[in-house]
Amino acid sequence: MIRSARSIAASVAFLTRPKHKSTVQCILNSTIRHSSYDVAVVGAGIVGLATARELILRHPSLSFIILEKEKELASHQSGHNSGVIHSGIYYKPGSLKAKLCVRGATLAYEYCDKKGVPYKRCGKLIVAVEQEEVPRLRALYQRGQENSVRDLRMIDAKEIREREPYCRGLMALDSPYTGIVDWRLVALTYAKDFQDAGGTVLTEFEAADIAMVAESPAGSEEGMKYPIEIRSSKGEGVRCRYVLTCGGLYSDRLSQISGCSSEPRIVPFRGDYLVLKPEKHYLVKGNIYPVPDPRFPFLGVHFTPRMDGNVWLGPNAVLAFKREGYRIYDFNPRDFADALSFRGLRKLVLKNVVYGMGEMYRGIFMSAQVKLLQKYIPELTVNDVLRGPAGVRAQALDRDGNLVDDFVFDGGVGAVGSRVLHVRNAPSPAATSSLAIGEMIADEVQSRFSL
């Protein structure tokens, strides 16, 4: 089902048109040195926006501000993902990820219906193309059942072709509840809800320090009530009672500036997509995914239709040399040095040299990527695709080279620690789960800060 975009396009236009930038800049220049807030949320990705929205709706009498280093909101992971609404099949039954994804998908559909955000429930096939994948596919079906994923069923080769005429496979798991949406548009809608409820959004504010105010004048009520100051890289300051950071690719660095441990470390992995040429769109109707390899949970090429009518193919997964490096030649000396100096990454690389080289090779040579895709759609050729966009995943690693696959919360040290909460890892599928994650983080904020 596709919902009309008219109402939402009008309501969020102010967030993307040029005059919004000047409005935000005016707020920065006129009030930033004199404004104080009960809660400051650092990071305007989809998790930060969903949480800020949830908090202000729960506590309308408190003052809230969102601080974002970019000119636009939801500019990075939230705006560079595949756009899938996941149904919750993959995750360990009873785990937090499973519960949040299943609830998050339901909340996402309800929210899109309420707000008029367009989406399409086009479904997904997880396809076994080799006999050895069939037992893993059956186990995945059982896992989905235990997670209460809606309408799952196993289908055979004939039914695969009925659903996807050009797809070949031995057996598939059919998930009709899976959909697609523009997650950046959803995030901007969260931001509008936040502002409509009285919240303030400041862009081009890169948090460089989070600290207790060094000294307050005797009897200063302001200093006693708003003891935390967030300083930007340009020298501006915002005073608040409490701080929540949802920094995504910079979550570890935001934690460190308030005195937290440097681990888990964020290591950026870039995923490069191919795009199906328009005249070949007929090859794909819905999402087509491989049976996942449990050793590499974020690897595996897939076919993803988009809300704009395009079809993305991929991605691969390679180490990015810049935390926001969406191009193969993007490079940042600090990001590169941080990654290579971390022994957790070195251990991960040593354990997976062959797979890593394969991913790099497929990123360079389209024909190698297409060869993998042909396992599912044999008619596909290298002449049918173009190089497409890329996304960068904020992968949290521990010092032993293990992927951190659960949520990590942390506070600062000393007096700061009692007033700061860092979301250090919000693992995929964070966009699908965003409203449910927002509820969970809001509960954590209330518990820690006694709001």
Sine and cosine of phi, psi and omega as CSV:
sin_phi,cos_phi,sin_psi,cos_psi,sin_omega,cos_omega
0.00,0.00,0.74,-0.67,0.04,-1.00
-0.94,-0.33,0.77,-0.64,0.01,-1.00
-0.99,-0.11,0.51,-0.86,0.01,-1.00
-0.90,0.43,0.62,-0.78,-0.02,-1.00
-1.00,-0.08,-0.07,1.00,-0.18,-0.98
-0.87,0.50,-0.76,0.65,-0.10,-1.00
-0.91,0.41,-0.65,0.76,-0.04,-1.00
-0.97,0.25,-0.56,0.83,0.01,-1.00
-0.87,0.49,-0.65,0.76,0.01,-1.00
-0.93,0.37,-0.64,0.77,-0.13,-0.99
-0.96,0.26,-0.40,0.92,0.00,-1.00
-0.95,-0.31,0.10,1.00,-0.05,-1.00
-0.85,0.52,-0.56,0.83,-0.04,-1.00
-0.90,0.44,-0.37,0.93,-0.03,-1.00
-0.99,0.13,-0.29,0.96,-0.09,-1.00
-0.88,-0.48,-0.31,0.95,-0.03,-1.00
-0.98,0.19,0.39,-0.92,-0.11,-0.99
-0.82,0.58,-0.59,0.81,-0.08,-1.00
-0.93,0.38,-0.33,0.94,0.09,-1.00
-0.89,0.46,-0.63,0.78,0.00,-1.00
-0.87,0.49,-0.71,0.71,-0.02,-1.00
-0.91,0.41,-0.57,0.82,0.04,-1.00
-0.89,0.45,-0.71,0.71,0.02,-1.00
-0.90,0.44,-0.68,0.73,0.00,-1.00
-0.88,0.48,-0.60,0.80,0.04,-1.00
-0.89,0.46,-0.66,0.75,0.04,-1.00
-0.88,0.47,-0.68,0.73,0.01,-1.00
-0.86,0.51,-0.75,0.66,-0.11,-0.99
-0.96,0.29,-0.51,0.86,-0.16,-0.99
-1.00,-0.10,-0.47,0.88,-0.17,-0.99
-0.78,-0.62,-0.17,0.99,-0.19,-0.98
-0.90,0.43,-0.53,0.85,-0.04,-1.00
-0.99,0.16,-0.13,0.99,-0.11,-0.99
-0.82,-0.58,0.05,1.00,-0.08,-1.00
-0.98,-0.18,0.60,-0.80,0.06,-1.00
-0.75,-0.66,0.52,-0.86,-0.11,-0.99
-0.67,-0.75,0.41,-0.91,0.08,-1.00
-0.94,0.35,-0.72,0.70,-0.03,-1.00
-0.72,-0.70,0.75,-0.66,0.13,-0.99
-0.93,-0.36,0.76,-0.65,0.06,-1.00
-0.95,-0.31,0.86,-0.50,-0.01,-1.00
-0.99,-0.14,0.88,-0.47,0.01,-1.00
0.92,-0.38,0.90,-0.43,-0.04,-1.00
-0.93,-0.36,0.74,0.68,0.25,-0.97
-1.00,0.08,-0.08,-1.00,-0.11,-0.99
-0.91,0.42,-0.54,0.84,0.02,-1.00
-0.95,0.33,-0.72,0.70,0.03,-1.00
-0.89,0.47,-0.66,0.75,-0.01,-1.00
-0.93,0.37,-0.68,0.74,0.02,-1.00
-0.89,0.45,-0.64,0.77,-0.02,-1.00
-0.95,0.32,-0.69,0.73,0.04,-1.00
-0.87,0.49,-0.66,0.75,0.05,-1.00
-0.87,0.49,-0.73,0.68,-0.02,-1.00
-0.89,0.46,-0.66,0.75,-0.03,-1.00
-0.91,0.41,-0.70,0.72,-0.05,-1.00
-0.95,0.32,-0.50,0.86,0.07,-1.00
-0.94,0.33,-0.53,0.85,0.05,-1.00
-0.97,0.22,-0.53,0.85,-0.13,-0.99
-0.78,-0.63,0.93,0.38,-0.07,-1.00
-0.90,0.43,-0.32,0.95,-0.02,-1.00
-0.99,0.11,-0.20,0.98,0.01,-1.00
-1.00,-0.04,0.38,-0.93,0.03,-1.00
-0.98,-0.18,0.70,-0.72,-0.07,-1.00
-0.77,-0.64,0.55,-0.84,0.10,-1.00
-0.68,-0.74,0.62,-0.78,0.12,-0.99
-0.95,-0.31,0.76,-0.65,0.02,-1.00
-0.93,-0.37,0.81,-0.59,-0.06,-1.00
-0.74,-0.67,0.74,-0.67,-0.07,-1.00
-0.97,0.24,-0.38,0.92,-0.02,-1.00
-1.00,0.02,0.19,-0.98,0.06,-1.00
-0.96,0.28,-0.48,0.88,-0.04,-1.00
-0.89,-0.46,0.33,-0.95,0.03,-1.00
-1.00,0.00,0.41,-0.91,0.07,-1.00
0.79,0.62,0.72,0.69,-0.13,-0.99
-1.00,0.07,-0.30,0.95,-0.15,-0.99
-0.93,-0.37,-0.94,-0.34,-0.08,-1.00
-0.83,0.55,-0.59,0.81,-0.04,-1.00
-0.93,0.37,-0.41,0.91,0.00,-1.00
-0.94,-0.34,0.09,1.00,-0.02,-1.00
-0.74,-0.67,0.74,0.67,0.02,-1.00
-0.85,-0.53,0.06,-1.00,-0.12,-0.99
-0.97,0.25,-0.23,0.97,0.06,-1.00
0.98,0.18,0.36,0.93,-0.04,-1.00
-1.00,-0.03,0.65,-0.76,0.20,-0.98
-1.00,-0.10,0.97,-0.23,-0.08,-1.00
-0.98,0.19,0.48,-0.88,-0.08,-1.00
-0.99,-0.14,-0.23,0.97,0.06,-1.00
0.98,-0.19,0.44,0.90,-0.07,-1.00
-0.95,0.30,-0.65,0.76,-0.32,-0.95
-0.98,0.20,-0.32,0.95,-0.31,-0.95
-1.00,-0.09,0.48,-0.88,-0.07,-1.00
-0.82,0.57,0.79,-0.61,-0.02,-1.00
-0.82,0.57,0.72,-0.70,-0.01,-1.00
1.00,0.07,-0.17,0.99,-0.03,-1.00
-0.97,0.26,0.34,-0.94,0.03,-1.00
-0.88,0.48,-0.66,0.75,0.01,-1.00
-0.87,0.49,-0.68,0.73,0.00,-1.00
-0.89,0.45,-0.74,0.67,-0.03,-1.00
-0.89,0.45,-0.69,0.73,-0.03,-1.00
-0.93,0.37,-0.60,0.80,-0.01,-1.00
-0.93,0.36,-0.72,0.69,-0.01,-1.00
-0.89,0.45,-0.73,0.68,0.04,-1.00
-0.92,0.39,-0.65,0.76,-0.03,-1.00
-0.88,0.48,-0.64,0.77,0.02,-1.00
-0.89,0.45,-0.70,0.72,0.03,-1.00
-0.88,0.47,-0.72,0.70,0.01,-1.00
-0.90,0.43,-0.59,0.81,-0.02,-1.00
-0.90,0.44,-0.73,0.69,0.02,-1.00
-0.89,0.46,-0.68,0.73,0.00,-1.00
-0.89,0.45,-0.67,0.74,-0.01,-1.00
-0.90,0.43,-0.71,0.70,0.00,-1.00
-0.89,0.47,-0.65,0.76,0.06,-1.00
-0.88,0.47,-0.70,0.72,-0.05,-1.00
-0.92,0.40,-0.64,0.77,-0.11,-0.99
-1.00,-0.08,-0.12,0.99,-0.03,-1.00
0.97,0.23,0.40,0.92,0.06,-1.00
-0.97,0.23,0.80,-0.60,-0.04,-1.00
-0.94,0.33,0.65,-0.76,0.10,-1.00
-0.50,-0.87,0.17,-0.99,0.05,-1.00
-0.65,-0.76,0.83,-0.56,0.03,-1.00
-1.00,-0.01,0.98,0.20,-0.13,-0.99
-1.00,-0.01,-0.14,0.99,0.05,-1.00
0.99,0.17,0.11,-0.99,0.00,-1.00
-0.53,-0.85,0.63,-0.77,0.17,-0.98
-0.93,-0.36,0.80,-0.60,0.16,-0.99
-0.98,-0.19,0.93,-0.38,-0.28,-0.96
-0.95,-0.32,0.79,-0.61,0.14,-0.99
-1.00,-0.02,0.87,-0.49,-0.01,-1.00
-0.96,-0.27,-0.14,0.99,0.03,-1.00
-0.77,-0.64,0.51,-0.86,-0.08,-1.00
-0.86,0.51,-0.58,0.82,-0.03,-1.00
-0.92,0.38,-0.28,0.96,0.01,-1.00
-1.00,0.08,-0.29,0.96,-0.09,-1.00
-0.88,0.47,-0.72,0.70,0.04,-1.00
-0.87,0.50,-0.62,0.79,0.03,-1.00
-0.92,0.39,-0.58,0.82,0.04,-1.00
-0.92,0.40,-0.68,0.74,0.04,-1.00
-0.90,0.44,-0.63,0.78,0.04,-1.00
-0.91,0.42,-0.58,0.81,0.04,-1.00
-0.92,0.40,-0.62,0.78,0.06,-1.00
-0.88,0.48,-0.69,0.72,0.02,-1.00
-0.89,0.46,-0.64,0.76,0.02,-1.00
-0.89,0.45,-0.69,0.72,0.03,-1.00
-0.88,0.48,-0.64,0.77,0.05,-1.00
-0.88,0.47,-0.69,0.72,0.00,-1.00
-0.91,0.40,-0.46,0.89,0.03,-1.00
-1.00,0.08,0.02,1.00,0.01,-1.00
0.90,0.44,0.57,0.82,0.08,-1.00
-0.95,0.32,0.68,-0.73,-0.12,-0.99
-0.96,0.27,0.65,-0.76,0.29,-0.96
0.88,0.47,0.41,0.91,0.03,-1.00
-0.94,0.35,0.57,-0.82,0.12,-0.99
-0.40,-0.92,0.49,-0.87,0.09,-1.00
-1.00,0.01,0.68,-0.73,0.02,-1.00
-0.77,-0.64,0.40,-0.92,-0.02,-1.00
-1.00,-0.09,-0.08,-1.00,-0.09,-1.00
-0.87,0.49,-0.63,0.78,-0.01,-1.00
-0.90,0.43,-0.69,0.72,-0.02,-1.00
-0.94,0.34,-0.51,0.86,0.10,-1.00
-0.85,0.53,-0.71,0.70,-0.04,-1.00
-0.94,0.33,-0.45,0.89,0.09,-1.00
-0.93,0.37,-0.60,0.80,0.02,-1.00
-0.98,0.18,-0.71,0.70,-0.04,-1.00
-0.76,-0.65,1.00,-0.06,-0.14,-0.99
-0.83,0.56,-0.44,0.90,-0.07,-1.00
-0.97,-0.23,0.02,1.00,-0.01,-1.00
-1.00,-0.03,0.64,-0.77,0.04,-1.00
-0.88,-0.48,0.67,-0.74,0.04,-1.00
-0.14,-0.99,0.32,-0.95,0.03,-1.00
-0.98,0.19,-0.62,0.78,-0.07,-1.00
-0.32,-0.95,0.42,-0.91,0.00,-1.00
-0.56,-0.83,0.42,-0.91,0.15,-0.99
-0.98,-0.18,0.87,-0.49,-0.06,-1.00
-0.99,-0.11,0.85,-0.53,0.01,-1.00
-0.84,-0.54,1.00,0.09,-0.04,-1.00
-0.92,0.39,-0.26,0.97,-0.02,-1.00
-0.98,0.19,-0.25,0.97,0.04,-1.00
-0.93,0.36,0.62,-0.78,-0.03,-1.00
-0.64,-0.77,-0.13,-0.99,0.06,-1.00
-0.72,-0.69,0.49,-0.87,0.00,-1.00
-0.36,-0.93,0.30,-0.95,0.14,-0.99
-1.00,0.03,0.98,-0.20,-0.10,-0.99
-0.92,0.38,-0.46,0.89,0.06,-1.00
-0.92,0.39,-0.62,0.78,0.06,-1.00
-0.89,0.45,-0.63,0.77,0.07,-1.00
-0.88,0.47,-0.71,0.71,-0.01,-1.00
-0.88,0.47,-0.65,0.76,0.02,-1.00
-0.91,0.42,-0.52,0.85,0.05,-1.00
-0.94,0.35,-0.62,0.79,0.13,-0.99
-0.85,0.53,-0.68,0.73,-0.02,-1.00
-0.89,0.46,-0.63,0.78,0.03,-1.00
-0.91,0.42,-0.67,0.74,0.06,-1.00
-0.84,0.54,-0.70,0.72,-0.02,-1.00
-0.88,0.48,-0.73,0.68,-0.01,-1.00
-0.94,0.35,-0.60,0.80,0.04,-1.00
-0.88,0.47,-0.48,0.88,0.01,-1.00
-1.00,0.10,0.02,1.00,0.06,-1.00
0.96,-0.29,0.07,1.00,0.00,-1.00
-0.97,0.23,0.41,-0.91,0.01,-1.00
-0.94,-0.34,0.66,-0.76,0.05,-1.00
-0.85,-0.53,0.82,-0.57,0.08,-1.00
-0.90,-0.45,0.84,-0.55,0.08,-1.00
-0.98,-0.18,0.13,-0.99,-0.04,-1.00
0.82,0.57,0.60,0.80,0.08,-1.00
-0.85,-0.53,0.98,-0.18,-0.01,-1.00
-1.00,-0.09,0.93,-0.36,-0.05,-1.00
-0.91,0.41,0.83,-0.56,-0.01,-1.00
-0.91,-0.41,-0.31,0.95,-0.01,-1.00
-0.40,-0.91,0.63,-0.78,0.08,-1.00
-0.77,-0.64,0.91,-0.42,-0.11,-0.99
-0.46,-0.89,0.34,-0.94,0.15,-0.99
-0.93,0.38,0.56,-0.83,0.08,-1.00
-0.89,0.46,0.80,-0.60,-0.13,-0.99
-0.87,0.49,-0.66,0.75,-0.05,-1.00
-0.43,-0.90,0.69,-0.72,0.05,-1.00
-0.90,-0.44,0.64,-0.77,0.03,-1.00
-0.84,0.55,0.56,-0.83,0.00,-1.00
-0.83,0.56,0.78,-0.63,0.03,-1.00
0.98,0.22,0.16,0.99,-0.02,-1.00
-0.97,0.25,0.94,-0.34,0.00,-1.00
-0.91,0.41,-0.58,0.82,0.01,-1.00
-0.88,0.47,-0.72,0.69,-0.03,-1.00
-0.90,0.43,-0.57,0.82,0.01,-1.00
-0.96,0.28,-0.59,0.81,-0.10,-1.00
-0.99,0.14,-0.55,0.83,-0.06,-1.00
-0.84,-0.55,0.96,0.27,-0.16,-0.99
-0.99,0.13,-0.15,0.99,-0.02,-1.00
-0.98,-0.20,0.69,-0.72,0.11,-0.99
-0.85,-0.53,0.75,-0.66,0.11,-0.99
-0.97,-0.25,0.87,-0.50,0.00,-1.00
-0.98,-0.21,0.65,-0.76,0.02,-1.00
-1.00,-0.01,0.19,-0.98,0.03,-1.00
-0.92,0.38,-0.26,0.96,0.04,-1.00
-0.99,-0.13,0.00,1.00,0.06,-1.00
0.99,-0.15,-0.08,1.00,0.04,-1.00
-0.96,0.29,0.34,-0.94,0.00,-1.00
-0.70,-0.71,0.56,-0.83,0.10,-0.99
-0.81,-0.58,0.75,-0.66,0.02,-1.00
-0.99,-0.17,0.60,-0.80,0.00,-1.00
-0.39,-0.92,0.18,-0.98,0.09,-1.00
-1.00,0.06,-0.65,0.76,-0.07,-1.00
-0.64,-0.77,0.42,-0.91,-0.03,-1.00
-0.76,-0.65,0.70,-0.71,0.15,-0.99
-0.84,-0.54,0.80,-0.60,0.05,-1.00
-0.94,-0.35,0.71,-0.70,0.08,-1.00
-0.74,-0.67,0.96,0.29,-0.24,-0.97
-1.00,-0.02,-0.07,1.00,0.05,-1.00
0.83,0.55,-0.91,-0.41,-0.04,-1.00
-0.91,0.43,-0.28,0.96,0.01,-1.00
-0.89,-0.45,0.33,0.94,-0.08,-1.00
-0.89,0.45,-0.56,0.83,0.01,-1.00
-0.94,0.33,-0.64,0.77,-0.01,-1.00
-0.94,0.35,-0.61,0.79,0.07,-1.00
-0.89,0.46,-0.59,0.81,0.03,-1.00
-0.92,0.39,-0.66,0.75,-0.06,-1.00
-0.90,0.43,-0.57,0.82,-0.06,-1.00
-0.94,0.35,-0.23,0.97,0.09,-1.00
-0.97,-0.26,0.20,0.98,0.12,-0.99
0.99,-0.15,0.14,0.99,-0.01,-1.00
-0.98,0.17,0.17,-0.98,0.05,-1.00
-0.89,0.45,0.41,-0.91,0.05,-1.00
-0.98,0.19,-0.10,1.00,-0.02,-1.00
-0.87,-0.50,0.51,-0.86,0.02,1.00
-0.93,0.37,0.52,-0.85,-0.03,-1.00
-1.00,-0.04,0.62,-0.79,0.10,-1.00
-1.00,0.02,0.83,-0.57,0.08,-1.00
-0.88,-0.47,0.82,-0.57,-0.06,-1.00
-0.99,0.12,0.76,-0.65,0.11,-0.99
-0.89,-0.46,0.82,-0.57,0.01,-1.00
-1.00,-0.02,0.66,-0.75,0.10,-1.00
-0.89,-0.45,0.87,-0.49,-0.01,-1.00
-0.99,-0.13,0.78,-0.63,0.02,-1.00
-0.98,-0.20,0.46,-0.89,0.28,-0.96
-0.98,-0.20,0.35,-0.94,0.02,-1.00
-0.84,-0.55,0.75,-0.66,0.03,-1.00
-0.96,0.29,0.72,-0.69,0.04,-1.00
-0.89,0.46,0.57,-0.82,-0.08,-1.00
-0.80,0.60,-0.62,0.78,-0.03,-1.00
-0.94,0.35,-0.13,0.99,0.01,-1.00
-0.94,-0.35,0.14,0.99,-0.02,-1.00
-0.86,0.50,-0.41,0.91,-0.02,-1.00
-0.90,0.44,-0.27,0.96,-0.02,-1.00
-0.94,0.34,-0.35,0.94,-0.12,-0.99
-0.75,-0.67,0.79,-0.61,0.06,-1.00
-0.98,-0.19,-0.74,0.67,-0.02,-1.00
-0.76,-0.66,-0.22,-0.97,0.03,-1.00
-0.95,0.32,0.73,-0.69,0.08,-1.00
-0.83,-0.56,0.87,-0.49,-0.10,-1.00
-0.84,-0.54,0.44,-0.90,0.11,-0.99
-0.99,0.14,0.27,-0.96,0.18,-0.98
-0.94,0.33,0.84,-0.54,-0.11,-0.99
-0.93,0.37,0.57,-0.82,0.14,-0.99
-1.00,0.00,0.89,-0.46,-0.08,-1.00
-0.87,0.49,-0.33,0.94,0.02,-1.00
-0.97,0.26,-0.42,0.91,-0.08,-1.00
-0.72,-0.69,0.98,0.19,-0.18,-0.98
-0.90,0.43,-0.37,0.93,-0.02,-1.00
-0.95,-0.32,0.24,0.97,0.08,-1.00
-0.98,-0.20,0.40,-0.92,0.05,-1.00
0.79,-0.61,0.85,-0.52,-0.02,-1.00
-0.97,0.24,0.53,-0.85,0.05,-1.00
-0.51,-0.86,0.22,-0.98,0.00,-1.00
-0.95,-0.32,0.83,-0.56,-0.10,-1.00
-0.75,-0.66,0.94,-0.35,0.14,-0.99
-0.94,0.35,0.50,-0.87,-0.06,-1.00
-0.89,-0.45,0.33,-0.94,-0.01,-1.00
-0.91,0.41,-0.41,0.91,0.02,-1.00
-1.00,0.09,0.07,1.00,0.03,-1.00
0.99,-0.11,-0.20,0.98,0.05,-1.00
-0.97,0.26,0.24,-0.97,0.10,-1.00
-0.78,-0.62,0.86,-0.51,0.03,-1.00
-1.00,-0.09,0.59,-0.80,0.02,-1.00
-0.82,-0.57,0.74,-0.67,-0.02,-1.00
0.83,-0.56,-0.44,-0.90,0.04,1.00
-0.98,-0.18,0.05,-1.00,0.27,-0.96
-1.00,0.05,-0.16,-0.99,0.05,-1.00
-0.53,-0.85,0.93,-0.36,-0.02,-1.00
-0.74,-0.67,0.43,-0.90,0.05,-1.00
-0.88,0.47,0.78,-0.62,0.08,-1.00
-1.00,-0.02,0.63,-0.77,-0.01,-1.00
-1.00,-0.01,0.17,0.98,0.08,-1.00
-0.46,-0.89,0.65,-0.76,-0.09,-1.00
-0.90,0.44,-0.44,0.90,0.09,-1.00
-0.87,-0.50,0.66,0.75,-0.08,-1.00
-1.00,-0.04,1.00,-0.07,-0.07,-1.00
-1.00,0.02,-0.13,0.99,0.04,-1.00
-0.90,-0.43,0.46,-0.89,-0.12,-0.99
-0.88,0.48,-0.49,0.87,-0.05,-1.00
-0.99,-0.14,0.09,1.00,0.07,-1.00
-0.92,0.39,0.71,-0.70,-0.09,-1.00
-0.55,-0.83,0.70,-0.71,0.11,-0.99
-0.75,-0.66,0.88,-0.48,-0.09,-1.00
-0.83,0.56,-0.68,0.73,-0.03,-1.00
-0.92,0.39,-0.71,0.71,-0.01,-1.00
-0.88,0.47,-0.67,0.74,-0.02,-1.00
-0.91,0.42,-0.71,0.70,-0.01,-1.00
-0.91,0.42,-0.66,0.75,0.02,-1.00
-0.86,0.51,-0.68,0.73,-0.04,-1.00
-0.92,0.40,-0.77,0.64,-0.08,-1.00
-0.94,0.34,-0.46,0.89,-0.01,-1.00
-0.98,0.18,-0.19,0.98,-0.04,-1.00
-1.00,0.06,0.86,-0.51,-0.10,-1.00
-0.92,0.38,-0.40,0.92,0.06,-1.00
-0.88,0.47,-0.66,0.75,0.04,-1.00
-0.93,0.37,-0.67,0.74,0.01,-1.00
-0.86,0.52,-0.65,0.76,0.03,-1.00
-0.92,0.39,-0.65,0.76,0.03,-1.00
-0.88,0.47,-0.69,0.73,-0.01,-1.00
-0.90,0.44,-0.70,0.71,-0.03,-1.00
-0.89,0.45,-0.56,0.83,0.00,-1.00
-0.97,0.25,-0.32,0.95,-0.14,-0.99
-0.72,-0.69,0.62,0.78,-0.07,-1.00
-0.86,0.50,-0.74,0.68,-0.08,-1.00
-0.89,0.45,-0.73,0.68,0.00,-1.00
-0.91,0.42,-0.64,0.77,0.01,-1.00
-0.90,0.44,-0.67,0.74,0.03,-1.00
-0.91,0.42,-0.61,0.80,0.04,-1.00
-0.89,0.46,-0.65,0.76,0.03,-1.00
-0.91,0.42,-0.65,0.76,0.03,-1.00
-0.90,0.43,-0.68,0.73,0.00,-1.00
-0.88,0.48,-0.69,0.72,0.00,-1.00
-0.93,0.35,-0.44,0.90,0.07,-1.00
-0.95,0.32,-0.49,0.87,-0.02,-1.00
-1.00,0.06,-0.67,0.74,-0.09,-1.00
-0.95,-0.32,0.93,-0.36,-0.03,-1.00
-0.86,0.51,-0.58,0.82,-0.04,-1.00
-0.87,0.49,-0.55,0.83,0.02,-1.00
-0.94,0.34,-0.61,0.79,0.06,-1.00
-0.92,0.39,-0.68,0.73,0.00,-1.00
-0.89,0.45,-0.58,0.82,0.01,-1.00
-0.86,0.51,-0.64,0.77,0.06,-1.00
-0.92,0.40,-0.66,0.75,-0.02,-1.00
-0.92,0.40,-0.49,0.87,-0.01,-1.00
-0.92,0.39,-0.30,0.96,0.08,-1.00
-0.89,0.46,-0.43,0.90,-0.04,-1.00
-0.97,-0.24,-0.63,0.78,0.05,-1.00
-0.79,-0.62,1.00,-0.03,-0.09,-1.00
-0.87,0.49,-0.46,0.89,-0.04,-1.00
-0.94,0.33,-0.27,0.96,-0.02,-1.00
-0.92,0.40,0.69,-0.72,0.08,-1.00
-0.79,-0.61,0.25,-0.97,0.00,-1.00
-0.90,0.43,-0.39,0.92,0.05,-1.00
-0.97,0.26,-0.16,0.99,-0.03,-1.00
-1.00,-0.03,-0.05,1.00,-0.13,-0.99
-0.79,-0.61,0.37,-0.93,0.11,-0.99
-0.78,-0.62,0.36,-0.93,0.12,-0.99
-0.93,0.37,0.67,-0.75,-0.08,-1.00
-0.88,-0.48,-0.38,-0.93,-0.02,-1.00
-0.97,0.23,0.03,-1.00,0.03,-1.00
-0.67,-0.75,0.40,-0.92,0.12,-0.99
-0.80,-0.60,0.38,-0.93,0.06,-1.00
-0.85,-0.52,0.83,-0.56,-0.03,-1.00
-1.00,-0.09,0.75,-0.66,0.08,-1.00
-0.99,0.10,1.00,-0.06,-0.04,-1.00
-1.00,-0.07,0.87,-0.49,0.05,-1.00
-0.99,0.13,0.74,-0.68,0.01,-1.00
-0.82,-0.57,0.57,-0.83,0.16,-0.99
-1.00,-0.08,0.06,-1.00,-0.12,-0.99
-0.95,0.32,-0.22,0.98,0.04,-1.00
-1.00,-0.06,0.10,0.99,0.05,-1.00
0.99,0.11,0.31,0.95,0.02,-1.00
-1.00,-0.06,0.66,-0.75,0.08,-1.00
-0.94,0.33,0.80,-0.60,0.04,-1.00
-0.99,0.15,0.91,-0.41,-0.18,-0.98
-0.94,-0.34,0.29,0.96,-0.01,-1.00
-0.72,-0.70,0.15,-0.99,-0.01,-1.00
-0.96,0.29,0.63,-0.78,0.03,-1.00
-0.79,-0.61,0.84,-0.54,0.08,-1.00
-0.93,-0.38,0.51,-0.86,-0.03,-1.00
-0.46,-0.89,0.45,-0.89,0.10,-1.00
-0.87,-0.49,0.18,-0.98,0.05,-1.00
-0.98,0.22,-0.27,-0.96,0.02,-1.00
-0.91,-0.41,0.34,-0.94,0.03,-1.00
0.89,0.46,-0.56,-0.83,-0.04,-1.00
-0.91,0.42,-0.54,0.84,0.01,-1.00
-0.89,0.46,-0.65,0.76,-0.10,-0.99
-0.85,0.52,-0.49,0.87,-0.01,-1.00
-0.97,0.23,-0.14,0.99,-0.08,-1.00
-0.83,-0.56,0.08,1.00,-0.04,-1.00
-0.80,-0.60,0.69,-0.73,0.11,-0.99
-0.78,-0.62,0.83,-0.56,0.02,-1.00
-0.96,-0.28,0.78,-0.63,0.20,-0.98
-1.00,-0.01,0.98,-0.17,-0.14,-0.99
-1.00,0.04,-0.33,0.94,0.05,-1.00
-0.45,-0.89,0.85,-0.52,0.10,-0.99
-0.83,-0.56,1.00,0.05,-0.19,-0.98
-0.94,0.34,0.37,-0.93,0.10,-1.00
-0.83,0.56,0.63,-0.77,0.12,0.99
-1.00,-0.10,1.00,0.08,-0.10,-1.00
-0.91,0.41,-0.55,0.84,0.00,-1.00
-0.92,0.40,-0.78,0.63,0.04,-1.00
-0.83,0.56,-0.66,0.76,-0.10,-1.00
-1.00,0.04,0.07,1.00,-0.25,-0.97
-0.83,0.55,-0.69,0.72,-0.01,-1.00
-0.93,0.38,-0.62,0.78,0.05,-1.00
-0.94,0.35,-0.62,0.78,0.07,-1.00
-0.89,0.45,-0.66,0.75,0.04,-1.00
-0.85,0.53,-0.67,0.75,0.05,-1.00
-0.88,0.47,-0.71,0.71,-0.05,-1.00
-0.91,0.42,-0.70,0.71,-0.01,-1.00
-0.93,0.38,-0.62,0.78,0.05,-1.00
-0.87,0.49,-0.64,0.77,0.08,-1.00
-0.87,0.48,-0.67,0.74,-0.01,-1.00
-0.91,0.42,-0.67,0.74,0.04,-1.00
-0.88,0.48,-0.73,0.69,0.01,-1.00
-0.88,0.48,-0.64,0.77,-0.03,-1.00
-0.93,0.38,-0.70,0.71,-0.07,-1.00
-0.96,0.28,-0.63,0.78,-0.14,-0.99
-0.97,-0.24,-0.06,1.00,0.00,-1.00
0.80,0.60,0.75,0.66,0.03,-1.00
-0.92,0.39,0.00,0.00,0.00,0.00
